[in-house]
C-alpha cells in the first residue's frame, strides 16, 4: 500500500535532516487518496486528479511536485510506479519585491514601538529593542523570538538550529550589544522564570502573531504607507533591508565581491548563496551600481 511507502520515504528524508511537516501531510493525503482508489502504486491519472483539487495553480504544481519526488524515490526499486508529468507548471511563484526601509524610517519605527506600552511600558521597551535588533542584524523573526539568555555572548548571538537546522554565530556591533544588554537588565526581573530574551506581558516568549501586530501598529503610527504598485512593509522587510544595505556596501573587485556574498549568505543563514543574490534586484542603487560596473568593464576592460 502507498501509505507504507510514504512513511518509509518520509523516514529516510527526515533522517537526512529534512523536517517535512507540510510535505509529509500532503503525501499522506495522497497515499490515502490512492489507497481509496485501489491504487497500490503511483498512477499518473490519480496523482493529477489529487493535485488538481487545489484552487491555485502554484498549489497544484506544489502538490504534484511532492508526488513526483516520491515517485522517483520509489521507482528506483519498483518500476511499476509512474512519474507524473509537470503539467501544472512551476511550483514556486515569482518572489515578491521586498519593501526597503530608509534609515530614517527605521529610526521612526523603533521610536514608535517604544510608545506601544499603554498598560505597561515594558511592552514598548520589548518591541523597540526587538525591531532594532532585527534591523541591525537581519535575523529572521523566529530566530529573534527563540533567543535565550545563554545565546547572548561577548562574541555575538548564537542562533541555534534555525531554518535548515543550522546554527551560526551572528556578531553584534558594540552599540547593538549595549542596547540589548540594557534591555536584558530591565527584562530579567520582569519574568525571572523564563529565560527567553524577549517576553510578552504574559511573561512568556513572544508569539510571531503578536510581533506582527505590534509591527503593523507601529508602522501605522508613523504613517508608513504602501504606494500603489509597490510592496507593502512587513516585519520581514527589516531583514530584507539589512541584506540590501549590506550589498550596497559591497567592495569592488570580483574576488572581493565573491567573498562578501559568501560571508553575507552565511551571516543570514541561507542554505544557498543564490538566495542572497536575489537581493541584488531590490533597489535602484544596487541596479545603478551593477550598470556602472558593466559599463566600466566594456569600456575599460576591467573585471
VENNOR-V845858 format. One record per residue. N is the residue number from 1. RES is the residue in one small letter. NEAR is the number of other ideal C-beta (glycine too) atoms within 10 Angstrom. D_FIRST is the distance of its C-alpha to the first C-alpha in Angstrom with 1 decimal. Layout:
BEGIN
[[N;RES;NEAR;D_FIRST] [N;RES;NEAR;D_FIRST]]
END
This chain:
BEGIN
[[1;x;13;0.0] [2;x;25;3.8] [3;x;14;5.5] [4;x;10;5.8] [5;x;21;6.8] [6;x;23;9.1] [7;x;15;10.6] [8;x;12;11.4] [9;x;20;12.9] [10;x;17;14.9] [11;x;11;16.1] [12;x;11;17.6] [13;x;18;19.2] [14;x;13;20.6] [15;x;8;22.0] [16;x;8;23.8] [17;x;9;25.5] [18;x;14;23.6] [19;x;12;23.4] [20;x;16;20.8] [21;x;9;21.4] [22;x;10;21.2] [23;x;18;18.8] [24;x;18;16.3] [25;x;11;16.7] [26;x;21;16.3] [27;x;24;13.1] [28;x;15;11.6] [29;x;15;13.2] [30;x;23;11.8] [31;x;23;8.1] [32;x;15;9.3] [33;x;17;11.3] [34;x;24;8.9] [35;x;14;6.7] [36;x;9;10.4] [37;x;13;11.4] [38;x;8;9.2] [39;x;16;7.9] [40;x;12;5.0] [41;x;17;7.5] [42;x;25;10.1] [43;x;20;12.8] [44;x;14;16.3] [45;x;11;17.3] [46;x;21;14.5] [47;x;25;15.0] [48;x;17;18.7] [49;x;13;18.6] [50;x;23;16.8] [51;x;24;19.2] [52;x;12;22.2] [53;x;11;22.2] [54;x;15;24.1] [55;x;6;27.9] [56;x;10;29.1] [57;x;12;28.7] [58;x;15;28.2] [59;x;16;25.5] [60;x;20;23.6] [61;x;20;24.2] [62;x;20;23.0] [63;x;24;19.7] [64;x;24;19.1] [65;x;19;20.3] [66;x;22;17.7] [67;x;25;15.0] [68;x;19;17.3] [69;x;15;17.6] [70;x;25;13.8] [71;x;20;13.7] [72;x;12;16.7] [73;x;15;15.3] [74;x;20;12.2] [75;x;15;14.4] [76;x;9;16.8] [77;x;8;14.8] [78;x;10;12.9] [79;x;9;15.2] [80;x;10;12.9] [81;x;19;12.0] [82;x;16;14.9] [83;x;16;17.1] [84;x;20;18.4] [85;x;11;22.3] [86;x;12;24.0] [87;x;12;25.5] [88;x;21;26.2] [89;x;12;28.5] [90;x;12;29.0] [91;x;16;26.9] [92;x;10;30.1] [93;x;13;33.2] [94;x;7;36.7] [95;x;9;37.8] [96;x;10;40.4] [97;x;13;43.9] [98;x;21;44.7] [99;x;20;47.7] [100;x;22;50.3] [101;x;21;52.8] [102;x;9;56.4] [103;x;10;58.0] [104;x;9;60.1] [105;x;19;57.1] [106;x;19;55.3] [107;x;14;58.5] [108;x;18;58.9] [109;x;26;55.3] [110;x;21;55.8] [111;x;16;59.1] [112;x;23;57.6] [113;x;26;54.9] [114;x;19;57.5] [115;x;15;58.9] [116;x;20;55.7] [117;x;16;56.7] [118;x;8;58.7] [119;x;8;57.8] [120;x;12;57.6] [121;x;13;58.7] [122;x;18;56.0] [123;x;19;53.4] [124;x;19;55.5] [125;x;19;55.9] [126;x;28;52.2] [127;x;28;51.1] [128;x;23;54.1] [129;x;24;53.2] [130;x;26;49.5] [131;x;24;50.1] [132;x;23;52.7] [133;x;25;50.3] [134;x;25;47.6] [135;x;23;50.3] [136;x;18;51.8] [137;x;24;48.7] [138;x;22;46.0] [139;x;25;43.6] [140;x;17;40.4] [141;x;19;40.9] [142;x;11;38.2] [143;x;22;39.8] [144;x;23;43.2] [145;x;19;41.8] [146;x;19;40.2] [147;x;22;43.5] [148;x;14;45.0] [149;x;12;48.5] [150;x;10;47.6] [151;x;19;46.2] [152;x;16;49.7] [153;x;11;51.6] [154;x;6;54.8] [155;x;10;52.9] [156;x;17;50.8] [157;x;23;47.5] [158;x;15;44.5] [159;x;21;41.3] [160;x;15;38.6] [161;x;9;34.9] [162;x;15;35.2] [163;x;13;32.9] [164;x;12;30.9] [165;x;11;31.6] [166;x;14;35.0] [167;x;11;38.3] [168;x;15;41.7] [169;x;13;45.4] [170;x;20;47.0] [171;x;11;50.8] [172;x;20;53.0] [173;x;11;56.4] [174;x;7;59.1] [175;x;10;59.7] [176;x;19;56.0] [177;x;17;56.1] [178;x;11;59.3] [179;x;18;57.8] [180;x;21;54.6] [181;x;11;56.7] [182;x;12;59.0] [183;x;20;56.2] [184;x;14;54.7] [185;x;9;58.1] [186;x;13;58.1] [187;x;21;54.4] [188;x;11;54.5] [189;x;7;56.7] [190;x;14;54.8] [191;x;17;51.5] [192;x;9;52.4] [193;x;6;49.2] [194;x;16;46.7] [195;x;14;46.7] [196;x;18;45.2] [197;x;25;47.8] [198;x;20;47.4] [199;x;18;47.3] [200;x;19;47.7] [201;x;14;50.3] [202;x;11;47.8] [203;x;13;48.4] [204;x;12;44.7] [205;x;18;43.1] [206;x;21;43.1] [207;x;12;40.3] [208;x;11;39.3] [209;x;8;40.1] [210;x;17;43.5] [211;x;22;44.4] [212;x;14;43.5] [213;x;14;45.6] [214;x;23;48.5] [215;x;25;48.3] [216;x;15;48.5] [217;x;14;51.4] [218;x;24;53.3] [219;x;22;52.6] [220;x;11;54.0] [221;x;15;56.9] [222;x;16;58.1] [223;x;9;57.4] [224;x;19;54.7] [225;x;11;54.0] [226;x;11;51.5] [227;x;8;53.4] [228;x;5;52.3] [229;x;6;49.8] [230;x;11;49.3] [231;x;15;46.5] [232;x;13;46.8] [233;x;22;47.4] [234;x;17;44.7] [235;x;21;44.7] [236;x;15;42.6] [237;x;22;45.5] [238;x;26;47.4] [239;x;22;45.0] [240;x;23;45.3] [241;x;25;49.0] [242;x;23;49.2] [243;x;23;47.3] [244;x;21;49.5] [245;x;21;52.7] [246;x;18;51.7] [247;x;21;51.1] [248;x;13;54.4] [249;x;8;56.1] [250;x;16;54.5] [251;x;9;57.2] [252;x;11;58.2] [253;x;12;57.4] [254;x;10;54.1] [255;x;9;53.6] [256;x;11;54.5] [257;x;14;52.2] [258;x;11;49.3] [259;x;13;49.9] [260;x;17;50.4] [261;x;18;47.0] [262;x;12;45.2] [263;x;12;47.0] [264;x;20;46.3] [265;x;18;42.6] [266;x;15;42.4] [267;x;19;44.6] [268;x;20;42.3] [269;x;19;39.1] [270;x;18;37.6] [271;x;11;34.8] [272;x;10;36.2] [273;x;13;39.9] [274;x;9;39.0] [275;x;14;38.3] [276;x;21;41.9] [277;x;14;43.3] [278;x;14;42.1] [279;x;24;44.9] [280;x;16;47.4] [281;x;13;47.1] [282;x;21;48.0] [283;x;19;51.8] [284;x;8;54.8] [285;x;13;56.4] [286;x;18;53.6] [287;x;12;53.6] [288;x;10;57.4] [289;x;16;57.2] [290;x;12;54.8] [291;x;10;57.0] [292;x;10;60.1] [293;x;15;58.5] [294;x;10;57.5] [295;x;10;61.0] [296;x;13;62.6] [297;x;11;60.5] [298;x;9;61.4] [299;x;8;65.0] [300;x;7;65.7] [301;x;7;63.1] [302;x;11;61.9] [303;x;9;58.3]]
END
